[in-house]
Amino acid sequence: MTPLLAVTVLGDDRPGIVAETTALLAGLGGNLEDSTMTLLRGHFAMVLVVRVDASAGELEAALAPLASDGSLDVAVRAVAEGAAAAGGGTAYLLSVHGGDRPGIVSAVMAQVARVRGNVTDLTTRLSGELYVLLAELDLPAGADVEALRASLAAVSRELGVDASLRELDADVL
Amino acid sequence: MLPELPEGRVLEVVRAPAHVLSAPSPEVDPLDPAVVQLAADLLATQRVSPGCVGLAAPQVGVAARVFSLDVTGHPKARTVHGPVVLVNAEVLVASRWEKGREGCMSVPDLTGDVKRAGRLRVAGLVPGTGERLEVETDAFEARAFQHEIDHCAGLLFLDRVAGAHALHQRRTYL
């Protein structure tokens, strides 16, 4: 089977980065599987998982024109097949907001890790003095959700932020 | 729908992370002259704030279950009751949940996708008369009622967004 490679592109935003990256990948016959791209504090950040008949080194060389002016960093690494989440857990959304200070994410996530919760999606935003963290979590079957709520409330009080944890809706239509 | 109110004063709107926005407010006496004045002030502040369809007491720094609301002319509104001020309001019946994007004057640079009931019955007390008022509404006005009642309970839309990718930087089209 053709290998699966993860491509990371980071740097200064400008129009055309997605078009140029995907044109180079298409030129090699690559097929995009999963991808995500966003702006972080105005900086371009994209990760693509592409199935392409090339080694990581070959693909990185092929994408080198993107990085030639120094405004973008491009990295490629091989990723394993079938690394999809094991499942069996329950999806929750953790919402934390409050005054910005260092250490909010680490203090909150330590509580999640203690119950073997797995973060499947994470967004944080700093908006003026307001810091907002939204994390989608898979909590394993049997996790003590009420105990996690209590420990999140305790660290939130120390940090002076508000935290809420609720089960994510999954309406199947 | 609107009781007789004194002249309202325009108050300063506080922004998250102000503590008053994340603590549940106490119920208040609808006949207390300070509460009646607060209702008038909320309406006056809302009226001078472009795009503002509702304002709750915690947003002007006052811990009290009071809000004003007026979705008149909003393109997403169906049922419209015009300007409303309510004290100690609560949701009686909620159904037809729909996801929609909403913002907040107290979180000025972000918007979020929030599931709200599209059919709603709320009850509250009218400031100045103390009369119990029940309002049945839908669509955008229902969303606005839920947003304001949440403020009175110390909740922001940030507590209700639909997922990690449901938070957005507000676009300005000026």
Boltz contact constraints between the chains, C-beta under 6 A:
constraints:
  - contact:
      token1: [A, 95]
      token2: [B, 158]
      max_distance: 6.0
  - contact:
      token1: [A, 95]
      token2: [B, 159]
      max_distance: 6.0
  - contact:
      token1: [A, 97]
      token2: [B, 158]
      max_distance: 6.0
  - contact:
      token1: [A, 98]
      token2: [B, 17]
      max_distance: 6.0
  - contact:
      token1: [A, 99]
      token2: [B, 17]
      max_distance: 6.0
  - contact:
      token1: [A, 121]
      token2: [B, 164]
      max_distance: 6.0
  - contact:
      token1: [A, 122]
      token2: [B, 164]
      max_distance: 6.0
  - contact:
      token1: [A, 123]
      token2: [B, 164]
      max_distance: 6.0
  - contact:
      token1: [A, 123]
      token2: [B, 167]
      max_distance: 6.0
  - contact:
      token1: [A, 127]
      token2: [B, 109]
      max_distance: 6.0
  - contact:
      token1: [A, 127]
      token2: [B, 110]
      max_distance: 6.0
  - contact:
      token1: [A, 130]
      token2: [B, 16]
      max_distance: 6.0
  - contact:
      token1: [A, 130]
      token2: [B, 17]
      max_distance: 6.0
  - contact:
      token1: [A, 132]
      token2: [B, 158]
      max_distance: 6.0
  - contact:
      token1: [A, 134]
      token2: [B, 164]
      max_distance: 6.0
  - contact:
      token1: [A, 134]
      token2: [B, 167]
      max_distance: 6.0
  - contact:
      token1: [A, 136]
      token2: [B, 164]
      max_distance: 6.0
  - contact:
      token1: [A, 162]
      token2: [B, 22]
      max_distance: 6.0
  - contact:
      token1: [A, 164]
      token2: [B, 159]
      max_distance: 6.0
